[in-house]
Amino acid sequence: MVLGTDRRVLALGFARMADALGNSFLIIVLPLFIASGRVSLAGIAGVRLALGPVSFLVTESLLIGLVLSLFGFLNSFFQPFTGRLSDRTGRRRVYILFGLALLGVASAAYLVVSSYWLVLVLRALQGIAAGFTIPSTVALVNELATSEDRGGNFGVFNTLRLVGFGFGPIVAGVVVETVSIEAAFAVAVAGAFVSFLLVVLLVEDPEQADAKAADDLSVSVRGTDSLLDPVFALGLGTFCMAIGIALFATLEGQVNDRLSQDTLLFGVQFGAVVIANVVFQIPVGRASDRMGRRPFLLAGFLLLVPSVLAQGFVTDSLLMVVARFVQGAAVAMVFAPSLALAGDLAGEGQSGTTLSVLTMAFGLGVAFGPLVSGYLERFGFAVPFVFGAGLAVVAFVVTFSQVEETVADPEGLRRAVPQDD
């Protein structure tokens, strides 16, 4: 134990930090890479597509949104299968290593492609890679924790991961402005390599992982005493939250023009959400171990509403940083407590399957977000953010009505109990 946290959780956190640093580079770099002329959009951009009675113009923003979203779609769709596979086999580490290796190879290949379709293929491979690493990693963290320290462990893990993800865009802006776009791709490769090395040297599957999971690895949608299963409801709220986070990514050019700023400032604004997570994840996670998960979930979703909405109306770079930071604080109130609550409710040997509901939902939200903003922005700059604030309201209502608290029973297990609201 180091600072009250299992050393393997710390190792997984540092591995995800290095990996996330490299991967978050691409959120900033890929739009610039596509818009720079290095990637051919001939015969794609400017084409009007008709889908039945609906037709729309394929714009550069829409193509960028598709690249950013493809990662999240494939990442999310693979997670239930890879999470269940890791439960069935009782192994986590091998899937983490496979995913990191594939992520690094795909990142390196960006240096030699010039076709938009090949960029799509590489982003798809990276999405598949993340689909292997994420559910196995969070399942390991869950299995290395107990009901008394699960929130704190997830807080530590998410903090380290988000340090990489939050500072990645800032460092990417510096690298692009001072060196080159190609150098940024090299940093992404280095991040995957460092992560792979840390897992090889410091992480092993826990002994109990030798036992295979129970036969029933299904995910429920309907609840026993409520309309929705609590884990599914948490997944729905996570999906809405993630869309609100990802709306910003596609609008780099529009935000910079509106606020008269450069790529570095956009990187600071993008990273402000994650930096706030870094500040609040550990204290929120540990407080949820003592005070319960549900109060933090409700407060987080409620705070998301004004913080997302404000981003559509501010006209000053500093105010955008503040709005994004407040949004990050709200996300911190949701992230660790929701993972901890799902972990509390997971059966033995079912961590990969159960927690993949939340990680899949987050990935889907991150995938839909850029597409949503890429499409809605044509109706006005503020429209995507108004939509995102509306989703935060939905997440609050679903959580308030469908998610109950868990408490420890005499056998040390966790069970849901009704709330006197």
DAGI-V569964 format. One record per residue. OMEGA is omega in whole degrees, 0 to 359 (999 if undefined). Layout:
((OMEGA) (OMEGA))
//
This chain:
((176) (183) (178) (182) (177) (184) (179) (174) (176) (180) (178) (178) (179) (177) (178) (177) (180) (179) (182) (176) (180) (184) (180) (171) (189) (177) (177) (190) (184) (176) (178) (179) (181) (183) (186) (185) (177) (180) (182) (176) (182) (179) (180) (179) (179) (179) (175) (181) (177) (175) (186) (181) (184) (175) (180) (181) (176) (181) (177) (178) (179) (179) (176) (178) (179) (178) (181) (184) (184) (177) (183) (180) (183) (175) (184) (184) (179) (189) (178) (181) (180) (175) (179) (178) (180) (175) (182) (184) (183) (180) (178) (191) (184) (180) (176) (182) (178) (181) (179) (179) (180) (179) (181) (180) (180) (179) (179) (185) (177) (183) (186) (181) (178) (180) (178) (181) (176) (174) (176) (180) (181) (179) (177) (178) (178) (176) (177) (179) (179) (177) (176) (188) (191) (182) (179) (180) (182) (176) (177) (179) (180) (183) (178) (182) (172) (181) (181) (182) (184) (179) (179) (179) (177) (176) (178) (180) (181) (179) (180) (179) (184) (171) (178) (183) (182) (182) (179) (180) (179) (179) (178) (178) (179) (182) (180) (183) (187) (181) (181) (175) (180) (179) (179) (176) (179) (177) (178) (178) (180) (179) (179) (181) (180) (179) (180) (182) (180) (180) (179) (187) (193) (187) (172) (173) (176) (184) (183) (179) (178) (179) (181) (183) (175) (183) (183) (178) (181) (177) (182) (173) (178) (178) (178) (182) (181) (182) (183) (171) (185) (179) (177) (178) (175) (177) (179) (178) (178) (178) (179) (180) (183) (175) (180) (177) (190) (179) (189) (193) (185) (189) (183) (181) (181) (179) (181) (178) (183) (183) (180) (184) (181) (183) (181) (179) (176) (177) (177) (180) (178) (183) (183) (177) (185) (178) (176) (175) (179) (182) (192) (187) (185) (179) (179) (180) (181) (177) (179) (174) (182) (191) (183) (184) (191) (180) (180) (178) (182) (179) (181) (180) (179) (180) (178) (187) (181) (183) (177) (182) (184) (184) (178) (188) (181) (181) (181) (183) (181) (178) (176) (176) (180) (180) (180) (178) (178) (176) (178) (177) (178) (179) (179) (179) (182) (194) (183) (178) (180) (177) (180) (180) (176) (177) (176) (186) (182) (175) (180) (180) (182) (183) (182) (181) (184) (183) (177) (176) (181) (181) (175) (180) (179) (179) (178) (178) (178) (178) (182) (185) (179) (177) (180) (181) (178) (179) (187) (183) (181) (180) (180) (184) (185) (189) (179) (183) (173) (178) (180) (177) (177) (177) (178) (176) (178) (181) (178) (183) (180) (181) (180) (188) (190) (185) (178) (177) (172) (177) (180) (174) (185) (179) (177) (177) (180) (178) (179) (176) (179) (179) (175) (183) (999))
//
